[in-house]
């Protein structure tokens, strides 16, 4: 199986898993609340056994057995958690950067002002977004970053380094394209913030399409398939079976 096909298949499987998990998690929460309130009078359709026998849970279980999509779902959830502070900090960071530039660098060319503002804003967004992502990643995958039941800083550091490499492989081209668009609009006498808004509107759809393949390739998402390929025995087998 080619990497491209595996990445495509795993991405689709992870989003299907996420969609299936929403009603499952909702049903589990309703069941827990019903048990606490109704106790022995809980209707049969709300008991745990009924949930275990549901078709949607069986489908998700089969999906996880075939593709090991749970790490992919965890990655998507951490992305969502990271996106919240990323966007919340955007406007305040842009306003603070603009105020600083006008107070201290008012004589530099207009394009330089836009470039500095965008770079400073994105820097603040990346710092908060990456940190929030990693915090949730460690929380939901504690065993991956721990040893003998204790969090291991070296594993967290390695994971954060992989995270930064993964995100920057997307963010650097994105920043370059955004600054290029702003430069073009400014050179043609149009509002550069229109270009900025255009690229911002594309960022999330493109990122959520490419993020899982990027996460797999940079080692943030670890599945049974990727772990097998990383083992020495698997490498020997692959070399003997071209």
N, C-alpha and C positions, 0 to 999 in steps of 0.2 A: 504494500500500500504506500503510495507516495505521501510525502509530508503535507502537500497542499490538500490532498483529498482527506487525509486524517484530520487536519486542522479544520476543514470545512465541516466534516462530519461531527467532530467533537463540539464545535461552536453551536451547530444546530441542536445537538443533543443536550448541551448545557442549558440553552434557552427553553427547550421543551421541558427539561427537568424543573427549571425555575417556575414555569407556568403551571406544572402539575403540583408543585410544592405549595403554591398559594392556597388552593382549596383544601389541600391535605392539612396544612398548618391551621387553617381556619377551623376545620372540622375537629382537629385535636384540641384546640382551645375551647370550643363549644362543649366537647365531651368532658373535659376537665372541670369546667364550670358547672355543668349539669350534674356531675358526680358529687360535687361539693354541696350543691343546693338540694338536689332531689334524692341523692344517696341511693337507697335500694329501689326507689320508684323511677329511676332513670329509664326512659323508653329503650327498647331493644335496639332501635336504629341509631341510638346515640352511644352505645357501648363500644368499648375498644375492639371487641371481636368483629363487629360490623365494619369498623373502619379498616381493620386488617384485611378484610375480605373484599374491600372496594376495588373496582376495576382500575380506577386511576392510581391507587397505591401499587397495585400489581404491575401496572405499566411502568411506573417510575422505578420500581425495584428491578424490573427487567432491563430498563435503560441503564441503571447504575451498574448492574452486573456485566453488561456488554461493553459499556464505554467508560465506566468509572467517572460519571459526570458530577458527582458530589463536589470534588475540588473546583470544578468549573463554576458551579452555582455559588460556592463560597467566594470565588474570585469576583463574580458579578456583583454580589452583595457588598463586598468590600469596595468595589468601584462606586457603587451608589452612595455608600457612606462617605467616601472620599470626595465625591462630587458636591455634596452639600456645603461643606466649608469652602470648597474651591469657588463656588459661585457666590456664596455669601460675602466673601472677602473681596470679590472683584471690584465692586463700585467704591467702597471705602478706600481700597488700595489705589485705585485710579485717581480719586480725588486728592488723596494725600500726596501722590507722586506729582500731580499737576500743580498743587500748591507749592511743593518744594522746588519744582523746576522754575515756576514763575518768580519765586522769591530769590532763588540763588543762581539760576541759569537763564534769565530772561533774554539775554542777548544772543543765544545760540540760534541757528537756523530752525525754522518751523518743523522741518522733517526730523531733525535731531530730537526736537521736543517730543514728537509723536513716538519716535523709536524708543527714547528713554522711558516715556510713560508706559508704553506697551510692555517693554522688557521688565520694568519694575513691578507692574501689575501682575504679569504672568509669573514672575519670580515669587511674589507673595502667595499667589494662588497655588503654585506648585508645592511650595513649602507646606502650606496648610493641608492641601489635598493629599500629598504623599504621606504626611504624618498620620492623618486620619485613616487613610487606607491601611497603613502598616499596623496601626493600633488595632483595627478590627481584624486584620489578617492574623495577628498574634492571638487575639482573643478567641477566634473561631478555630484556629489550627494550633492550639497550644502544644500538642504533642510534637509537632513539626519543629518547634523552636525551643524545645525543652530537652532536658536530659536528667534521668532519674527523678522525674516529677518537678524539677526546678527549671525556671526560665534560664536559658543560656545566652548571654549577651552576644557571643561570637556568632551564633546562629541567627539571632535577630539582625546583627550587623550585616551578615552575608545576605540575608533575605532583603534587607533594605537596599543594599547595593544592587542586587538583581532587579528590584523594583524600580530604582532610579534609572538603570540602563534601559529597562523596558519602556518606561514612560517617556524618557528623553528620545527614544527612537521614533516616537510619534510627535512629541512636543516640539522638538527642534525644527523638523520640516514644517510643522504647523505655524510656529512663530515666524519662520522665514517667509512662508506664503502670506501670512497676515501683514507683515511689514512691507512685503513687496506690493501687496494690494493697496495698502495705505499710501505708499510712495507714488504708485501710478495715479491714484485718485487725486492726490495733492498736485502732481505734475500737470494733470489735465484740468485743474481748476474745480474739482469736485470735492465734496466733503469726505475726508478720509475715514470718518467714523462710520460711514455707510459701508465701506469695505470691511471695516472691523466687525460690524454687526453681521455681515454676510458670512465671514469666516467663522465667527462664533456660532452661527446657526448650523454650520456644517460639522463642527467639531464633535459634538456628542454622537450623532448617527454614525460618523466614520469611526470614531473611537470604539463604540460598542460593537461594531462589526469586526474590527481588527484586534481588539484588546485580548481576546482569548488566544488566537494564534500567537500574538506577541508574548503573552503570559506563558504559553507552553514552550516557546522557543527560548525564553530567557530563564526558565526554570522556576518561575513563581508558582505555576500550576504543576503539581506533581501527581501523575496518575500511575496506575499499575503498569501501563504500557511504557511510559517514560522512565519509570524506575527500573524496569527490566532492561531497557536499552542502555541505561547507565551502568549496569552491573558488568564486571569483567567477563563473566560466563556468557552473558548475552552478546557481548562484543565478539568473543571467540566464535560463537555460533554464527553471527552475522558474517564474519570474515570467511567462514568455511562454506557459507551458502550465499553466494553473490546473486 
